[in-house]
Amino acid sequence: MAQEMIEGINPTRMELLKLKEREKLAVKGYSLLKEKRNALIMEFFNILERVKGSRENVEEKLQEAFEDLTAAQVTMGDLAVNKAAMSVKESIEVDIDSRSIMGVVVPVLDTKATQRTVVDRGYGFAETSVKLDEAAKKFEESIALIIELGEIEKTIILLAGEIESTKRRVNALEHIIIPRIENTVKYIEMRLEEMERENFVRLKMIKKSMEME
Amino acid sequence: MNSIAVIGDVDTVTGFKLGGVKEGYAVESPEEAETTLRNLIKENFSIIIITEKIGDELREVIEGFTKSSALPMIIEIPDKSGPSERAVDPMRDLIKRVIGVEMVK
């Protein structure tokens, strides 16, 4: 690798001190960010365990629900199903909270999808078929699953974003900023030593020429 | 706040109404879906359920909203025709990018 350095730095003792301070800070920041990255990735793996299969569950449940819905539509007619659907009461209560994983705010949902009986749903019985009850029940279950899945997926998306940016910062520090500072420090030290030697030689020369006189 | 809405085709909306989600919006075109989605977000709906088909159409709009903040939560679900065989699963793609290797999800 080419010896990259920070541009426009004067090789003085003052700059050297400043740079060493910066290097210390960069190294500290680097180790902190690395820890953060590791913690995030650990958290990410935990979440991945949870997401496994939960999408499949939702898909399966929904599939069944749609089958029942279609059956209900066939037996009762679209219009009657729509009518029944319009009169269903709101069923889901969601408490939305948030928690913070290493500074990433992720949502935590608390669903209160109570299992309702047929009577609670709010449509009449005269024109509805059993399939409609089945469909309604399955949709209720699906919604609870969907909300859970949403929470997990959202967390994954947010965590992934944070991991990516942390990773980028860790890499930038490790591969660019810290080496650059190190190289500059080395350069300044070398220049200072060189100047010292020059000075030493100059003094010797002066001494010699004084002795000659 | 604290409310759920559904955007999808007629059957999906009917189904979710049966399940107890009152805010259902049946849309037919991607443009309609986009305006509805923007309206819902403006109205502070915290959970928005959309079908995968719409999700594919509005990928960029959705990502603009989901990447930045914790809410709203936009969840994509398969519609009546079952889960679509997608070339790229956005979730799997994301995980692959972050971890660097393919994970069995």
Interface residues (C-beta under 8 A of the other chain):
Chain A: I41 F44 L48 V51 K52 R55 V58 E59 L62 Q63 A65 F66 L69 T70 Q73 V81 N82 A84 A85 M86 V88 K89 E90 S91 I92 E93 V94 D95 I96 S98 V105 V106 P107 L109 A113 R116 R121 L132 A135 A136 K138 F139 E140 S142 I143 I146 I147 L149 G150 E151 E153 K154 I156 I157 L158 A160 G161 I163 E164
Chain B: M1 N2 I4 D11 T14 G15 F16 K17 L18 G19 G20 V21 K22 S46 I47 I49 T66 K67 S69 A70 L71 M73 I74 I75 I77 P78 D79 K80 G82 P83 M91 L94 I95 R97 V98 I99 M103 K105
